[in-house]
């Protein structure tokens, strides 16, 4: 599995952007990939980079469609090739 953490939000729409983030997360959920949203970011778990990039693209397009003029995206990807990793296995490793 590939684990990715990303945050996406408009920087042009004032101080309250939760409606934009909510719409972005709704679009990600439609893909059916494993995801967990926290207070500052969303963690994705997918088989391929293409699935990760598709999730980010859908989130981005959702915010663009809402009329945002400037969007900030942070994306970090962890692809462990020596063994299977999941969101849950990563959380267990730090407990």
N, C-alpha and C positions, 0 to 999 in steps of 0.2 A: 504494500500500500504506500501511497504518497500522502504525506501529511502536509497541509499548508495552513498558515495563519494569515488572515488578511483583514484589513480595515478599509472601509470605503465610506466617504462622506463628501458632501458638497462644501466648499469653502466660500461660496458666493451667496449663500442663502441665509445669512444671519447666524445667531447663536444657537437656535434650536433646530436641529436637523434630524430628529428622531423619525419623522414621517418618511424621510428619504431612506434612511437606514432600514426601516421596517419593510419598505417596498423592495429594496435590494435583497433582503433576506427571504422574502416571499418568493422571489424569482429563483433563488438558489434552491430552496426546498422543492420546487417543481422538478428539478433534475433527479431527485431521488438519491443523491449521494449522502453519505453520513456527514453530519455537520453539528457543531455545537456553537451557539452564540453566547458570548460573555458580555461583560460591561464595556469592553474596549475593542473587541475583535471577534472574528468568527474563525473557528478551526474546521477545516474540511479534510475528509479522508476519501481518496479515490484511487482507482487502479492506474490511471494514466494522467500525464501532464495535461493532455487535451481536455480531460474532464475538469481539472482545476481551472485551466484557462477559460473554459466555457462558463463555469460558475462566476468567475470574476467578470467576464464579458457581459453576462446577463445582468449582474448586479449593476455594472456600469451603465448599460443601456437603460435599465429601469430608472436610474437617477437622471440620465440625460432626457428621457421621455417626460420626466416631471418638470423639466425646464431649467435645471441647474446650469449655470454658466461656467463653473470651475469645480473640478472634482479631484480630491486627493485619494490616492490608493497606496497602501503599504501592503507588500506581499512577501512572505517568507515561506520557503519550501524546504522540506526535509524528505529526501527519498533515500531510505536505507536499503541498500542492495544486498547486504550480507545476511539479513534475516527479516522476517515479516514484522512490521511495526503498525500499530493502530493507535487511534486516539487513546483508547483505554490502556494499552500497554505502556504508552508514554506516561500516562497519569500514575499508573502503578509503580513505575520506576522511581518516582520521586516521593513515594509515601514511606 
